[in-house]
Amino acid sequence: MSRTCQVTGRGTRSGGSIARKGLAKAKGGVGLRTTGRTKRKFKVNIQKKRIWVPEMGEFVTVKLSTRALRTITRNGAYRTLLKAGLIKPVTTKREKKVQAS
């Protein structure tokens, strides 16, 4: 189970933490000195959610970042999930009739 968002594609990123020691020159010291660098991970806040899609009339379970949840709230579930390729377009009975003729 990877920690990636199905809508935005965001995942875990690597970075670093810098340890510093000393008093800043502006505060009367001799300046800050770097005493160590440590590798670390920046993890995405992933939530597993059941989203109701009214156009389809059913729930869709997806793993989303909290940023994607805000996007769904703003743009709507159907539009966002369709753009991400997680659901297929809904065709009505009328559209099916037109396609058949």
C-alpha positions in Angstrom: 0.0 0.0 0.0 1.9 3.0 -1.3 1.5 6.4 0.2 0.4 8.3 -2.9 -2.7 10.3 -3.7 -4.8 8.8 -6.5 -6.0 12.3 -7.6 -3.0 14.5 -7.4 -0.2 11.9 -7.6 1.6 13.3 -4.6 3.8 10.9 -2.7 6.5 10.7 -0.1 9.5 13.0 -0.8 12.9 12.9 0.7 14.7 15.9 2.2 17.0 16.9 5.0 17.0 18.4 8.4 19.9 20.8 9.3 21.0 21.1 12.9 22.4 24.5 13.8 24.2 25.8 16.9 25.2 29.3 18.1 23.8 32.8 18.4 22.9 34.9 15.4 25.2 37.8 14.5 22.2 40.2 14.7 21.7 39.1 18.4 25.4 39.7 19.3 26.8 36.3 18.6 29.4 35.0 16.1 26.8 33.4 13.8 25.1 30.1 13.4 27.2 27.0 12.7 25.9 23.9 10.9 26.6 21.0 13.2 24.8 18.2 11.3 22.6 17.1 8.4 20.1 14.3 8.6 18.1 12.7 5.9 14.3 12.6 6.5 11.0 11.9 4.7 8.2 14.3 4.1 5.0 12.2 4.1 1.7 13.1 2.4 -1.4 13.1 4.6 -3.3 10.2 2.9 -6.9 9.4 3.8 -8.9 6.4 2.6 -12.4 7.8 1.8 -15.7 6.6 0.4 -16.9 9.5 -1.8 -20.6 9.7 -2.8 -20.9 10.5 -6.5 -24.5 11.7 -7.2 -24.1 11.5 -11.0 -23.4 7.7 -10.7 -25.6 7.1 -7.7 -22.9 5.1 -5.9 -19.9 5.4 -3.6 -16.3 5.3 -4.8 -13.4 4.4 -2.5 -10.2 6.3 -3.1 -7.0 7.1 -1.3 -6.7 10.9 -1.2 -4.4 13.6 0.1 -6.1 16.2 2.2 -5.3 18.7 -0.6 -7.3 16.5 -3.0 -10.2 16.4 -0.5 -10.4 20.2 -0.7 -10.3 20.0 -4.5 -13.3 17.6 -4.5 -15.2 19.9 -2.2 -14.5 22.8 -4.5 -14.9 21.2 -7.9 -17.3 18.3 -7.2 -16.6 14.6 -6.9 -17.7 13.5 -10.4 -15.6 16.1 -12.2 -12.5 15.6 -10.1 -12.5 11.8 -10.2 -13.3 11.8 -13.9 -10.3 14.1 -14.6 -8.1 11.8 -12.5 -9.2 8.8 -14.5 -10.6 7.0 -11.5 -14.2 6.7 -12.9 -15.7 6.4 -16.4 -18.1 8.9 -17.8 -21.8 8.3 -17.1 -24.0 7.9 -20.1 -27.8 8.5 -19.7 -30.5 6.4 -21.4 -31.1 9.2 -23.9 -27.4 9.3 -24.9 -27.4 5.5 -25.3 -30.4 5.8 -27.6 -28.7 8.5 -29.7 -25.5 6.5 -30.0 -27.4 3.4 -31.1 -29.2 5.2 -34.0 
